[in-house]
Amino acid sequence: MGYKVKRGPTPTNGTIKEMLTRFMKRVIVVLILMAVMVLMGYFLFQFAYREVPVFADAADDVIRWFRGFYKEYGVWATVGLFLFICISVWAIGEEARRKERRKQAMNEMMK
């Protein structure tokens, strides 16, 4: 007499409609979070611009430089430059975290 042995997770009976609704819920949550982050960034920028004169001078210089770059090269080059700067900052942070993890691993090995 043989027995059926269930191995692994049971398949979910998800329909396309359920998958689409889950996807849309996730997209809506991401959009709401992005909107909250943008609003917080905007108000923090306005606050720092009004209250800290050194920040206002630096922000004016950066905005003036970006406007000149935009006038000379156009929108796509400006978006590309902005993305390049964001990715560069992220990569520098990741490299610093990787070095810190390596340093901690070496310290753990030396103990």
N, C-alpha and C positions, 0 to 999 in steps of 0.2 A: 504494500500500500504506500503510495507516494504522497508526500506533503508538499504543498506549495510554500516555499520560503520567500518572503518578501525581503529583498535586499535593497538598500539605498533608500533615498527619500521617495515618497509617493508622488506621482506626478500631480501637479495642480490642474484643476479643471478650469483654467482661466480662459475666458473668451476674449475675443479681440476688443469687445466693448469694455470689459473690465481693465484690460491692459491700457487702452487709450485713456480711460478715466484716471487710472493711477498716474500715467504719464502727465496728463494735464494738471493734476493736483500738484505734482512735483514741480512742474514748470511755473505754476502760479506761486507756489511757496518761494521758489528761487527769485522770481520777479519781485515779489513783495520784499524779500530780504535785500535785494539790490536797491530797490527804491528807498528803503529805510537807510541803507548805508550812504547812498548819494545825498539824501536830505541831511543826514548828520554831518557829512563832509562839507556840504555847502554852508550850513550854519556855523560849524567850527571855523571854516575859512573866513566867513564874514566877521565872526567875533575876533579872530586873531588879526584880521586886516584892520579893524577899527581900534583895537586895544594895544597892539604892539607895532609901533612905527617902523622898527627895523624889519619886521615881517612884511609890512606894507611896501617898503622900498624894494625888498627882494622880490616880492610877488609882482610888482610893477615891471621890474627888469625882465623877469621870466616871461610875463605875458607879452611885453613889447617884442622880445626875441621870437616867441612863437608866432606872433602876428606877422612879423617880417618874413619868417620862414614860410608861413602859409601863403602870403602874397606872392612870394617868389616861386614856390614849388607846387602849390596846390593842396587840395584836401587829402588825397591818398598818401602823399609823401608825409604830410603832417601826422596822419593817423599811424602810419608805419613808424615814424620816429617816436611817437608816444608809446606804441606797443614795444618798440625796441628798448626804450628806457625802462618800462615796467618789467620786461623779461630780464633785463640786465640786473636790476635791483633784486629781483627774485633769485637769480642765479648766484649772485654774490652772497645773499643770505643763506642759500642752500650749501654753498661751499664752506661758509663759516660754521654751519651746523655739522657738516660732515667732519671737519677738522676737530671740532669739539668732541664729537662722538669717538673719533679715533684716539684722541688724547685720553678720554675717559677709559676706553678699552685698554690702552697701554698702562694706565694707572692701576686698573683692576688686575692686569696680568702681573704687574710688579709686586702686588701685595702677597 
